[in-house]
Amino acid sequence: MNIVTGESKTGKSALLTITEFCLGRKKFLVPAGPITDHVAWYGSLWQLTDDAEGPRAFVGRPAPPKGQASVSRAMLAFGGREFDLFAFEDLTENTDADGVRRELGRRIGIVENVIESRGPGVSQTPFEAGLGHAALLCFQDQGEIASQSLLFHRQSEHAIAQHLKDTIPYFLGALPADAAARRAALRDAIRVHRRAEQRLLAAEQEADTADATLRGLLAEAYAAGLTSENDLTEGEHIVAALREALHSARTTTQTATMGDGSDIDDVELQDRRRALLRRRSELRDDLDAVMDSRALLLERAESERDFETAVELHAGRLTSLELLPQQNRAETDGDAEQSASVCPLCLNELAHPDPTPPVLTERLQALRGELALLGAAPESRRRVLTELETEANRLSRELAAVGASVEALDSADEAMHAERNATATRNYTRGRIEALLEVIVNSTGESLDRLRASLARAAERVEHLQSELDPDADREQLTSRLNIVGRSMTDLADQLELEHVEQGVRLDLANLTVVTDTSTGPLPLVRIGSGANWVGYHLATHLALHKYFVENERPVPRFLMIDQPTQAFYPSEVEKNAGVVADADREAVLAMFRVMWDMAAELTPKMQIIVSDHANLVDEDWFQDSAEHIWRGGVALVPADWINGGTAQNA
């Protein structure tokens, strides 16, 4: 552990900003004053491995020109164990900030990776976790270390907060470097699978229409005299007949070439055409009859619905008769029959007596019977409608096939009349059938098999990638690592004697805060009082994280830089500058530094903790041994002779 202690305005807090600048941040945030007035270059020396004899890197950054808030130029150099800071005259720009982060990140083990952001309201463009994201876990400035709402460096910036949520699982080792690449591969595989499904569906739909096309080809072959078959229905039989017709046609052509055959005359072709036209007319008549029957059935259904409505209305009116008591109705039946034939006004006999209740009841039962019959009718009607529509579809397909045959025969007839040669007609038809037959067979046979095999391979790849990407397993991996960090946080919080630590402390990654579990439920940091608790929980969180990073060889820089952790214990500026802590707070401050010192000692030589603070525990030997700089009595980051001499130098 290295401690820089001293008075205010000596540059202690600027050390954190300068270090972040040397790690490749483009924005220049060094406080204006003596530092920016007298420093032209900023430099840092880095040990790249745990071995003190291992390689080193020097990073230099020139100060931006006056009036500019950022600069990207940088110097980067590597060397062995003797490598040290550069003299001012040897500083030179040889790279930029992105190059610094890329090279240093690669050398500390940040491999190529892709992170997919899942935060609401942020760009979903995948990005690569790098040194800039890892560095966010290495800084705690004085405005963050004592905050009850901000746990990580630059967390107040929305994009940074989301990047912290997205990259911490990677730095913990819970997210494989190629996880996003696998998800992208899965998305591509799913798209390939969908396209294969669509191609197969289209091919199968085309195959469904192949039977009608085959029947048309058979009709063409029959019309051209290539086959005597004209009533086949099965696709396989039609294909066999067409192949036989083509084979016979080739043999006939060869025989005709030798002068041993004769052509079909015009009379036979004319008879075939007339037969096809007659068949087309019959099919049209049959189709018209079917469609007329369908229309009549639909009209009858409409009429029955109107009749059924009327019968239901009449039956509903008569149903009121059933409300009369049976005894009274029986007693009055005789009287009713007698009174129904007499006019109640003039007492004359009626020519047409009113219906009596028994008659009305009988009529009600008859109406109910009719309604039952009407209710049974729709099922049979639907069956007949389905049969009619099926027959109409069949007739339409056959009519289309016959029409195509007629058109083909007309084309062949034109060719025959042009050539005056029946053999040419057969050859024309044979060539057409041969070409179409190959297309149909390929599309419904080998092509379908090939598409099914392609779909099976695509489905297998999707299943394989899905098995490699198990969201539940990823969550378990992250939860396991956070639990380990949480146990360390609990131990450290207990050593710091923080409040609400009894039931455990954990890191809430979704909200980037500390949560303590209590008997009444989870308690976030924002609801825990006192600055001492806020500082303590920040220390516990970051020390526990870095302990995990070091012990598990994770690619995060092995340092933690903390600015002003004891600020909550200085009631006055005088006491702050003196570095003296009141007796009431001394134990808390001592515990804070002791926890950091113990962690650095436990992880040495793999970890460095740098603390800038006003406190100076003069009676603690281990503290004094860790005090790298004591800036008091005019001693500061920028030497006085630089300011007095007015010459810009490197720092």
C-alpha positions as CSV (number, residue, x, y, z in Angstrom):
1,M,0.0,0.0,0.0
2,N,1.2,3.5,-0.9
3,I,-0.1,6.5,0.9
4,V,0.2,10.1,-0.2
5,T,-0.7,12.4,2.7
6,G,-0.6,16.1,3.0
7,E,-2.4,19.4,3.1
8,S,-5.1,20.7,0.8
9,K,-4.2,22.0,-2.6
10,T,-1.0,20.0,-2.9
11,G,-2.1,17.8,-5.8
12,K,-3.2,14.7,-3.9
13,S,-6.5,14.4,-5.7
14,A,-5.0,15.2,-9.1
15,L,-3.0,12.0,-8.9
16,L,-6.1,10.0,-9.6
17,T,-7.1,12.2,-12.6
18,I,-3.6,12.0,-14.0
19,T,-3.4,8.2,-13.6
20,E,-6.7,7.9,-15.4
21,F,-5.5,10.2,-18.1
22,C,-2.4,8.1,-18.5
23,L,-4.6,5.0,-18.9
24,G,-6.0,6.4,-22.1
25,R,-8.9,8.7,-21.1
26,K,-9.1,11.4,-23.8
27,K,-10.9,14.0,-21.7
28,F,-8.5,16.1,-19.7
29,L,-9.8,16.8,-16.1
30,V,-6.6,17.8,-14.2
31,P,-7.6,20.7,-12.0
32,A,-6.6,24.1,-13.4
33,G,-3.9,25.8,-11.4
34,P,-0.2,25.2,-10.9
35,I,-0.3,21.7,-12.3
36,T,-1.8,22.7,-15.7
37,D,0.2,25.9,-15.8
38,H,3.6,24.3,-15.3
39,V,3.3,20.7,-16.6
40,A,3.6,19.9,-20.3
41,W,3.7,16.0,-20.1
42,Y,2.2,13.5,-17.7
43,G,3.7,10.0,-17.4
44,S,3.2,6.7,-15.6
45,L,5.3,3.6,-15.3
46,W,3.5,0.2,-15.2
47,Q,4.6,-3.2,-14.1
48,L,2.8,-5.6,-16.5
49,T,3.2,-8.9,-14.6
50,D,3.3,-10.1,-11.0
51,D,7.0,-10.7,-11.4
52,A,9.0,-7.7,-10.3
53,E,11.6,-8.7,-12.8
54,G,9.0,-8.8,-15.6
55,P,8.3,-6.4,-18.4
56,R,7.3,-2.8,-17.9
57,A,5.4,-0.1,-19.9
58,F,5.8,3.6,-19.9
59,V,2.8,5.8,-20.9
60,G,3.2,9.5,-21.6
61,R,0.5,12.0,-22.4
62,P,1.1,15.5,-23.6
63,A,-1.1,18.2,-22.0
64,P,-3.8,19.5,-24.5
65,P,-3.2,22.9,-26.0
66,K,-4.6,25.8,-24.1
67,G,-8.4,26.1,-24.5
68,Q,-8.9,22.4,-25.4
69,A,-10.6,19.9,-23.1
70,S,-9.3,16.7,-24.7
71,V,-6.3,15.2,-26.4
72,S,-5.8,11.8,-28.0
73,R,-2.0,11.8,-28.6
74,A,0.2,9.6,-26.4
75,M,3.6,7.9,-26.0
76,L,3.9,4.2,-25.3
77,A,7.1,2.2,-24.8
78,F,8.0,-1.2,-23.3
79,G,11.0,-2.5,-21.6
80,G,12.5,-4.9,-19.1
81,R,13.1,-4.7,-15.3
82,E,15.6,-1.8,-15.8
83,F,13.0,0.3,-17.7
84,D,12.2,3.6,-16.0
85,L,10.7,7.0,-16.5
86,F,11.8,9.0,-19.5
87,A,13.7,12.3,-19.5
88,F,11.7,15.3,-20.7
89,E,13.7,15.6,-23.9
90,D,13.1,12.0,-24.8
91,L,9.3,12.2,-24.7
92,T,7.7,11.8,-28.2
93,E,4.2,11.1,-29.5
94,N,4.1,7.7,-31.1
95,T,0.5,6.5,-30.6
96,D,-2.9,7.6,-29.4
97,A,-5.2,7.0,-26.4
98,D,-6.9,4.1,-28.2
99,G,-3.6,2.5,-29.0
100,V,-2.5,2.8,-25.3
101,R,-5.7,1.0,-24.1
102,R,-5.6,-1.6,-26.8
103,E,-1.9,-2.6,-26.2
104,L,-2.0,-2.4,-22.4
105,G,-5.3,-4.3,-22.3
106,R,-3.9,-7.1,-24.5
107,R,-0.8,-7.4,-22.3
108,I,-2.8,-7.8,-19.1
109,G,-5.0,-10.5,-20.6
110,I,-8.0,-8.8,-22.1
111,V,-8.7,-11.0,-25.0
112,E,-11.0,-10.3,-28.0
113,N,-14.6,-10.3,-26.8
114,V,-18.0,-9.0,-27.7
115,I,-20.5,-7.7,-25.2
116,E,-24.1,-7.2,-25.9
117,S,-25.8,-4.5,-24.0
118,R,-29.2,-5.4,-22.6
119,G,-30.0,-2.1,-20.8
120,P,-33.2,-0.3,-21.6
121,G,-32.9,2.9,-23.6
122,V,-29.3,2.3,-24.7
123,S,-27.8,1.3,-28.0
124,Q,-28.0,-2.4,-28.6
125,T,-24.8,-2.3,-30.7
126,P,-22.4,-4.9,-29.4
127,F,-19.1,-3.6,-28.1
128,E,-15.8,-4.9,-26.9
129,A,-14.8,-4.8,-23.2
130,G,-11.4,-3.2,-22.9
131,L,-9.0,-1.5,-20.6
132,G,-11.2,1.6,-20.3
133,H,-14.0,-0.5,-18.8
134,A,-11.6,-2.3,-16.5
135,A,-10.1,1.0,-15.3
136,L,-13.5,2.1,-14.0
137,L,-13.1,-0.6,-11.3
138,C,-9.8,0.9,-10.1
139,F,-10.7,4.4,-9.1
140,Q,-12.6,6.1,-6.3
141,D,-12.4,9.8,-6.2
142,Q,-13.4,11.9,-3.2
143,G,-16.9,12.5,-4.6
144,E,-17.5,8.8,-5.0
145,I,-15.9,7.1,-2.0
146,A,-18.4,8.8,0.4
147,S,-21.5,8.7,-1.8
148,Q,-24.6,6.9,-0.8
149,S,-25.9,6.6,-4.3
150,L,-22.7,6.1,-6.5
151,L,-20.7,3.0,-5.9
152,F,-18.4,2.9,-9.0
153,H,-16.2,5.5,-10.8
154,R,-18.2,7.7,-13.2
155,Q,-21.4,5.8,-12.4
156,S,-23.4,9.0,-12.6
157,E,-22.9,8.9,-16.4
158,H,-25.7,6.8,-17.9
159,A,-23.7,5.1,-20.6
160,I,-20.9,4.3,-18.1
161,A,-23.4,2.9,-15.6
162,Q,-24.8,0.6,-18.3
163,H,-21.3,-0.5,-19.4
164,L,-20.5,-1.3,-15.8
165,K,-23.5,-3.6,-15.6
166,D,-22.6,-5.2,-19.0
167,T,-18.8,-5.7,-18.4
168,I,-18.5,-6.6,-14.7
169,P,-19.8,-10.2,-15.5
170,Y,-17.0,-10.5,-18.1
171,F,-14.3,-9.3,-15.7
172,L,-15.6,-11.7,-13.0
173,G,-15.3,-14.5,-15.5
174,A,-19.0,-15.3,-15.5
175,L,-19.4,-14.4,-19.2
176,P,-17.2,-16.2,-21.8
177,A,-15.4,-13.9,-24.2
178,D,-17.2,-15.5,-27.2
179,A,-20.7,-15.6,-25.6
180,A,-21.9,-12.7,-27.8
181,A,-20.3,-14.2,-30.9
182,R,-22.2,-17.4,-30.1
183,R,-25.4,-15.6,-29.7
184,A,-24.8,-13.9,-33.1
185,A,-24.1,-17.3,-34.6
186,L,-27.3,-18.6,-33.1
187,R,-29.3,-15.7,-34.6
188,D,-27.7,-16.4,-38.0
189,A,-28.5,-20.1,-37.7
190,I,-32.1,-19.4,-36.8
191,R,-32.4,-17.2,-39.9
192,V,-30.9,-20.0,-42.0
193,H,-33.3,-22.5,-40.5
194,R,-36.3,-20.2,-41.3
195,R,-35.2,-19.7,-44.9
196,A,-34.8,-23.5,-45.2
197,E,-38.3,-24.0,-43.9
198,Q,-39.7,-21.5,-46.3
199,R,-37.9,-23.0,-49.3
200,L,-39.2,-26.5,-48.3
201,L,-42.7,-25.2,-47.9
202,A,-42.7,-23.6,-51.3
203,A,-41.3,-26.7,-52.9
204,E,-44.0,-28.9,-51.2
205,Q,-46.7,-26.5,-52.3
206,E,-45.3,-26.7,-55.8
207,A,-45.3,-30.5,-55.5
208,D,-49.0,-30.4,-54.5
209,T,-49.8,-28.9,-57.9
210,A,-47.6,-31.4,-59.7
211,D,-50.4,-34.0,-60.1
212,A,-52.6,-31.6,-62.1
213,T,-49.6,-30.7,-64.3
214,L,-48.8,-34.4,-64.8
215,R,-52.4,-35.0,-65.9
216,G,-52.1,-32.2,-68.3
217,L,-48.9,-33.7,-69.8
218,L,-50.6,-37.0,-70.1
219,A,-53.4,-35.4,-72.0
220,E,-50.9,-33.7,-74.3
221,A,-49.2,-37.0,-74.9
222,Y,-52.5,-38.6,-75.6
223,A,-53.5,-35.8,-77.9
224,A,-50.2,-36.1,-79.8
225,G,-50.6,-39.8,-80.2
226,L,-47.6,-40.7,-78.0
227,T,-49.7,-42.8,-75.6
228,S,-53.0,-44.6,-75.5
229,E,-53.4,-43.9,-71.7
230,N,-55.8,-41.1,-70.9
231,D,-57.5,-42.0,-67.6
232,L,-54.6,-42.4,-65.1
233,T,-54.8,-40.6,-61.8
234,E,-51.8,-41.6,-59.7
235,G,-48.7,-39.5,-60.1
236,E,-46.3,-42.5,-60.3
237,H,-48.4,-44.2,-62.9
238,I,-48.6,-41.0,-65.0
239,V,-44.8,-40.6,-64.8
240,A,-44.3,-44.2,-65.9
241,A,-46.7,-43.8,-68.8
242,L,-45.0,-40.6,-69.9
243,R,-41.6,-42.1,-69.8
244,E,-42.8,-45.1,-71.8
245,A,-44.4,-42.7,-74.3
246,L,-41.1,-40.8,-74.6
247,H,-39.2,-44.1,-75.1
248,S,-41.7,-45.3,-77.7
249,A,-41.5,-41.9,-79.5
250,R,-37.7,-42.1,-79.7
251,T,-38.0,-45.7,-81.2
252,T,-40.7,-44.5,-83.6
253,T,-38.5,-41.6,-84.7
254,Q,-35.6,-43.9,-85.4
255,T,-37.8,-46.3,-87.3
256,A,-39.3,-43.5,-89.3
257,T,-35.8,-42.3,-90.2
258,M,-35.1,-45.7,-91.7
259,G,-38.3,-45.5,-93.7
260,D,-40.2,-48.3,-91.9
261,G,-43.0,-46.3,-90.3
262,S,-46.0,-44.0,-91.1
263,D,-47.3,-40.8,-89.5
264,I,-50.7,-40.3,-87.9
265,D,-53.0,-38.6,-90.3
266,D,-54.9,-35.3,-89.9
267,V,-58.2,-37.2,-89.3
268,E,-57.0,-38.9,-86.1
269,L,-55.5,-35.6,-84.8
270,Q,-58.8,-33.9,-85.5
271,D,-60.7,-36.7,-83.7
272,R,-58.4,-36.3,-80.7
273,R,-59.0,-32.6,-80.6
274,R,-62.8,-33.0,-80.9
275,A,-62.7,-35.5,-78.1
276,L,-60.8,-33.0,-75.9
277,L,-63.2,-30.2,-76.7
278,R,-66.1,-32.4,-76.0
279,R,-64.5,-33.4,-72.7
280,R,-63.9,-29.8,-71.8
281,S,-67.5,-28.9,-72.5
282,E,-68.7,-31.8,-70.3
283,L,-66.4,-30.6,-67.5
284,R,-67.7,-27.1,-67.8
285,D,-71.3,-28.3,-67.6
286,D,-70.5,-30.5,-64.6
287,L,-68.7,-27.6,-62.9
288,D,-71.7,-25.3,-63.6
289,A,-74.1,-27.9,-62.2
290,V,-72.0,-28.3,-59.1
291,M,-71.7,-24.5,-58.6
292,D,-75.5,-24.2,-59.2
293,S,-76.2,-26.9,-56.6
294,R,-73.9,-25.1,-54.1
295,A,-75.6,-21.8,-54.7
296,L,-79.1,-23.4,-54.3
297,L,-77.9,-25.1,-51.1
298,L,-76.7,-21.7,-49.7
299,E,-80.0,-20.0,-50.7
300,R,-81.9,-22.8,-49.1
301,A,-79.9,-22.4,-45.9
302,E,-80.7,-18.7,-45.9
303,S,-84.4,-19.5,-46.3
304,E,-84.3,-22.1,-43.6
305,R,-82.7,-19.6,-41.2
306,D,-85.5,-17.1,-41.9
307,F,-88.1,-19.9,-41.4
308,E,-86.4,-21.1,-38.3
309,T,-86.5,-17.6,-36.8
310,A,-90.2,-17.3,-37.6
311,V,-90.9,-20.7,-36.1
312,E,-88.9,-19.9,-33.0
313,L,-90.9,-16.7,-32.5
314,H,-94.2,-18.5,-32.9
315,A,-93.1,-21.3,-30.6
316,G,-92.0,-18.7,-28.0
317,R,-95.5,-17.1,-28.1
318,L,-97.2,-20.5,-27.7
319,T,-94.9,-21.5,-24.8
320,S,-96.8,-19.2,-22.5
321,L,-99.6,-21.8,-22.6
322,E,-97.4,-24.0,-20.4
323,L,-97.6,-21.4,-17.7
324,L,-101.3,-22.3,-17.0
325,P,-101.9,-24.7,-14.2
326,Q,-102.6,-28.2,-15.4
327,Q,-105.7,-28.7,-13.2
328,N,-107.4,-25.5,-14.3
329,R,-106.6,-26.3,-17.9
330,A,-108.1,-29.8,-17.6
331,E,-111.3,-28.4,-15.9
332,T,-111.8,-25.8,-18.4
333,D,-111.0,-27.7,-21.6
334,G,-114.7,-28.7,-22.1
335,D,-115.9,-25.1,-21.4
336,A,-113.1,-23.8,-23.7
337,E,-114.2,-25.9,-26.5
338,Q,-117.8,-24.7,-26.1
339,S,-116.9,-21.0,-25.7
340,A,-114.4,-21.1,-28.6
341,S,-117.3,-21.5,-31.1
342,V,-119.4,-18.6,-29.6
343,C,-118.8,-14.9,-30.1
344,P,-118.3,-13.4,-26.6
345,L,-120.1,-10.2,-27.7
346,C,-123.1,-11.3,-29.7
347,L,-123.3,-14.9,-28.5
348,N,-123.7,-16.1,-32.1
349,E,-122.0,-19.2,-33.5
350,L,-118.6,-18.5,-35.1
351,A,-118.0,-19.8,-38.6
352,H,-114.4,-20.4,-37.7
353,P,-114.0,-21.1,-34.0
354,D,-110.9,-19.9,-32.2
355,P,-108.3,-22.6,-31.4
356,T,-108.6,-24.1,-28.0
357,P,-105.6,-24.6,-25.6
358,P,-105.3,-28.3,-26.5
359,V,-105.0,-27.3,-30.2
360,L,-102.5,-24.7,-29.4
361,T,-100.5,-27.1,-27.3
362,E,-100.5,-29.6,-30.1
363,R,-99.3,-26.9,-32.5
364,L,-96.5,-26.0,-30.1
365,Q,-95.3,-29.5,-30.0
366,A,-95.4,-29.7,-33.8
367,L,-93.4,-26.5,-34.0
368,R,-90.8,-27.9,-31.6
369,G,-90.5,-30.9,-33.8
370,E,-89.9,-28.8,-36.8
371,L,-87.2,-26.8,-34.9
372,A,-85.5,-30.1,-34.0
373,L,-85.5,-31.2,-37.7
374,L,-84.1,-27.8,-38.7
375,G,-81.4,-28.1,-36.1
376,A,-80.2,-31.4,-37.5
377,A,-80.1,-30.1,-41.1
378,P,-77.0,-27.8,-41.0
379,E,-74.6,-30.7,-40.2
380,S,-75.7,-32.7,-43.3
381,R,-75.8,-29.4,-45.3
382,R,-72.2,-28.7,-44.3
383,R,-71.2,-32.2,-45.4
384,V,-72.9,-31.7,-48.8
385,L,-71.2,-28.3,-49.2
386,T,-67.8,-29.8,-48.5
387,E,-68.4,-32.5,-51.0
388,L,-69.6,-30.0,-53.6
389,E,-66.6,-27.7,-53.0
390,T,-64.2,-30.7,-53.3
391,E,-65.9,-31.8,-56.5
392,A,-65.7,-28.3,-57.8
393,N,-62.0,-28.1,-57.1
394,R,-61.4,-31.4,-58.8
395,L,-63.4,-30.4,-61.9
396,S,-61.5,-27.0,-62.0
397,R,-58.1,-28.8,-62.0
398,E,-59.2,-31.3,-64.6
399,L,-60.7,-28.5,-66.7
400,A,-57.5,-26.6,-66.5
401,A,-55.5,-29.7,-67.6
402,V,-57.8,-30.3,-70.5
403,G,-57.6,-26.7,-71.5
404,A,-53.9,-26.9,-71.4
405,S,-54.0,-30.0,-73.6
406,V,-56.2,-28.2,-76.1
407,E,-53.9,-25.3,-76.2
408,A,-50.9,-27.6,-76.6
409,L,-52.8,-29.5,-79.3
410,D,-53.5,-26.3,-81.1
411,S,-49.9,-25.3,-80.9
412,A,-48.9,-28.7,-82.2
413,D,-51.6,-28.5,-84.9
414,E,-50.1,-25.2,-86.0
415,A,-46.7,-26.7,-86.1
416,M,-48.1,-29.7,-88.1
417,H,-49.8,-27.4,-90.6
418,A,-46.6,-25.4,-90.8
419,E,-44.5,-28.5,-91.4
420,R,-47.3,-30.7,-92.8
421,N,-45.6,-33.4,-90.9
422,A,-47.3,-35.4,-88.1
423,T,-43.9,-36.6,-86.9
424,A,-42.8,-33.0,-86.3
425,T,-46.0,-32.6,-84.2
426,R,-45.1,-35.6,-82.1
427,N,-41.5,-34.4,-81.7
428,Y,-42.7,-31.0,-80.6
429,T,-45.0,-32.5,-78.0
430,R,-42.4,-35.1,-77.0
431,G,-39.8,-32.3,-76.4
432,R,-42.2,-30.3,-74.4
433,I,-43.3,-33.3,-72.2
434,E,-39.7,-34.3,-71.8
435,A,-38.6,-30.9,-70.5
436,L,-41.6,-30.4,-68.2
437,L,-41.4,-33.9,-66.9
438,E,-37.8,-33.6,-65.8
439,V,-38.6,-30.3,-64.0
440,I,-41.5,-31.8,-62.2
441,V,-39.7,-35.0,-61.2
442,N,-36.7,-33.1,-60.0
443,S,-38.7,-30.6,-58.0
444,T,-40.8,-33.2,-56.3
445,G,-38.1,-35.8,-55.9
446,E,-34.5,-35.1,-55.5
447,S,-35.1,-31.4,-54.8
448,L,-37.5,-32.2,-51.9
449,D,-35.0,-34.6,-50.4
450,R,-32.2,-32.1,-50.7
451,L,-34.3,-29.4,-49.1
452,R,-35.4,-31.7,-46.2
453,A,-31.8,-32.6,-45.6
454,S,-30.8,-28.9,-45.6
455,L,-33.6,-28.2,-43.1
456,A,-32.4,-31.0,-40.9
457,R,-28.9,-29.7,-40.9
458,A,-30.0,-26.2,-40.0
459,A,-32.2,-27.5,-37.2
460,E,-29.3,-29.5,-35.8
461,R,-27.0,-26.4,-35.8
462,V,-29.6,-24.3,-34.0
463,E,-30.0,-27.0,-31.4
464,H,-26.3,-27.3,-30.9
465,L,-25.8,-23.5,-30.5
466,Q,-28.8,-23.3,-28.1
467,S,-27.2,-26.1,-26.0
468,E,-24.0,-24.0,-25.7
469,L,-25.9,-20.9,-24.8
470,D,-27.8,-21.6,-21.6
471,P,-29.1,-18.4,-20.0
472,D,-29.8,-20.2,-16.8
473,A,-26.2,-21.5,-16.6
474,D,-24.9,-18.0,-17.3
475,R,-27.0,-16.6,-14.4
476,E,-25.8,-19.4,-12.1
477,Q,-22.2,-18.6,-13.0
478,L,-22.7,-14.9,-12.2
479,T,-24.6,-15.6,-9.0
480,S,-21.9,-17.9,-7.8
481,R,-19.2,-15.3,-8.3
482,L,-21.2,-12.5,-6.8
483,N,-21.8,-14.8,-3.7
484,I,-18.0,-15.2,-3.3
485,V,-17.5,-11.5,-3.6
486,G,-20.4,-11.0,-1.1
487,R,-18.8,-13.2,1.5
488,S,-15.6,-11.1,1.3
489,M,-17.6,-7.9,1.5
490,T,-19.3,-9.2,4.6
491,D,-16.0,-10.0,6.3
492,L,-14.5,-6.6,5.5
493,A,-17.7,-4.8,6.6
494,D,-17.5,-6.7,9.9
495,Q,-13.9,-5.7,10.4
496,L,-14.9,-2.1,9.8
497,E,-17.7,-2.4,12.3
498,L,-20.3,-1.1,9.8
499,E,-24.0,-1.1,10.6
500,H,-26.5,-3.8,9.3
501,V,-23.8,-6.3,8.5
502,E,-25.2,-9.1,10.6
503,Q,-27.1,-11.0,7.9
504,G,-24.7,-10.5,5.1
505,V,-23.6,-7.9,2.5
506,R,-23.8,-8.3,-1.3
507,L,-23.3,-6.5,-4.5
508,D,-26.5,-5.6,-6.4
509,L,-25.2,-5.6,-9.9
510,A,-28.5,-4.7,-11.5
511,N,-28.7,-1.4,-9.5
512,L,-24.9,-0.9,-9.0
513,T,-25.2,-0.6,-5.2
514,V,-24.5,-2.4,-2.0
515,V,-27.3,-4.3,-0.3
516,T,-27.4,-5.6,3.3
517,D,-29.8,-8.4,4.1
518,T,-31.8,-7.8,7.3
519,S,-34.7,-9.6,9.0
520,T,-37.1,-7.0,7.6
521,G,-35.8,-7.3,4.0
522,P,-32.9,-6.0,1.8
523,L,-31.5,-2.7,2.7
524,P,-29.7,-0.7,-0.1
525,L,-26.8,1.6,0.6
526,V,-29.0,4.7,0.0
527,R,-31.0,3.8,3.0
528,I,-28.0,3.3,5.3
529,G,-27.1,6.4,7.2
530,S,-23.8,8.2,8.1
531,G,-20.8,9.0,5.9
532,A,-18.7,6.5,7.8
533,N,-21.0,3.6,6.6
534,W,-20.9,4.9,3.0
535,V,-17.1,5.1,2.9
536,G,-16.9,1.7,4.7
537,Y,-19.2,-0.1,2.3
538,H,-17.3,1.4,-0.7
539,L,-14.0,0.1,0.7
540,A,-15.5,-3.3,1.4
541,T,-17.0,-3.6,-2.1
542,H,-13.9,-2.6,-4.1
543,L,-11.4,-4.5,-1.9
544,A,-13.6,-7.6,-2.2
545,L,-13.8,-7.2,-6.0
546,H,-10.0,-6.8,-6.4
547,K,-9.4,-9.7,-4.1
548,Y,-11.5,-11.9,-6.4
549,F,-9.8,-10.4,-9.5
550,V,-6.3,-11.2,-8.2
551,E,-7.1,-14.7,-6.8
552,N,-8.8,-15.7,-10.1
553,E,-6.3,-14.1,-12.5
554,R,-8.9,-11.8,-14.1
555,P,-7.7,-9.2,-16.6
556,V,-8.3,-6.1,-14.4
557,P,-5.4,-3.7,-13.6
558,R,-3.9,-4.8,-10.2
559,F,-4.3,-1.4,-8.4
560,L,-7.0,0.5,-6.6
561,M,-6.7,4.2,-6.2
562,I,-8.7,5.9,-3.5
563,D,-8.9,9.7,-2.8
564,Q,-9.9,11.1,0.6
565,P,-11.5,8.1,2.3
566,T,-11.4,9.9,5.7
567,Q,-13.2,13.1,4.6
568,A,-16.2,12.2,6.8
569,F,-14.0,12.4,9.9
570,Y,-12.7,16.0,9.6
571,P,-15.1,18.6,11.1
572,S,-12.9,21.5,10.2
573,E,-10.4,22.6,7.5
574,V,-7.7,23.2,10.2
575,E,-7.9,19.6,11.4
576,K,-8.0,18.4,7.8
577,N,-4.8,20.1,6.9
578,A,-3.1,19.0,10.1
579,G,-4.1,15.4,9.3
580,V,-5.1,14.8,12.9
581,V,-8.2,12.8,13.6
582,A,-10.3,13.4,16.7
583,D,-10.0,10.6,19.4
584,A,-13.7,9.7,18.9
585,D,-13.0,8.9,15.2
586,R,-9.5,7.6,15.4
587,E,-10.5,4.0,15.8
588,A,-12.7,4.1,12.7
589,V,-10.0,5.8,10.6
590,L,-7.4,3.4,11.9
591,A,-9.6,0.4,11.0
592,M,-10.1,1.8,7.6
593,F,-6.4,2.1,6.8
594,R,-5.7,-1.2,8.6
595,V,-8.2,-3.1,6.4
596,M,-6.6,-1.7,3.2
597,W,-3.1,-2.4,4.5
598,D,-4.0,-6.0,5.4
599,M,-5.6,-6.6,2.0
600,A,-2.5,-5.2,0.2
601,A,-0.3,-7.4,2.4
602,E,-2.4,-10.5,1.7
603,L,-2.3,-9.9,-2.1
604,T,1.3,-8.7,-2.4
605,P,3.0,-8.6,-4.8
606,K,0.0,-8.9,-7.1
607,M,-1.9,-5.8,-5.8
608,Q,-1.2,-2.1,-5.2
609,I,-3.5,0.2,-3.2
610,I,-2.8,3.9,-3.5
611,V,-4.5,6.2,-1.0
612,S,-4.4,10.0,-1.1
613,D,-5.6,11.5,2.1
614,H,-5.1,14.2,4.8
615,A,-4.7,11.7,7.6
616,N,-1.3,11.1,8.9
617,L,-1.2,8.4,11.7
618,V,2.3,9.3,13.0
619,D,2.3,6.8,15.8
620,E,1.5,3.8,13.6
621,D,4.8,2.4,12.1
622,W,3.0,0.4,9.4
623,F,1.3,3.6,8.3
624,Q,4.5,5.5,8.1
625,D,6.2,2.7,6.2
626,S,3.4,3.0,3.6
627,A,3.5,6.8,3.4
628,E,5.2,7.3,0.0
629,H,4.8,11.1,0.1
630,I,4.1,13.6,2.8
631,W,3.2,16.9,1.2
632,R,3.3,19.5,3.9
633,G,5.4,22.6,4.6
634,G,5.5,23.7,1.0
635,V,6.1,20.3,-0.5
636,A,3.6,19.4,-3.3
637,L,3.1,17.5,-6.5
638,V,4.6,20.3,-8.6
639,P,8.0,21.4,-7.1
640,A,8.2,25.0,-6.0
641,D,11.2,25.6,-8.3
642,W,9.1,24.7,-11.3
643,I,6.6,27.3,-10.3
644,N,9.2,29.9,-9.4
645,G,11.3,29.1,-12.5
646,G,8.3,29.2,-14.8
647,T,9.5,26.3,-16.9
648,A,7.1,23.5,-18.0
649,Q,8.5,20.1,-17.1
650,N,7.3,16.5,-17.1
651,A,5.6,15.1,-14.0
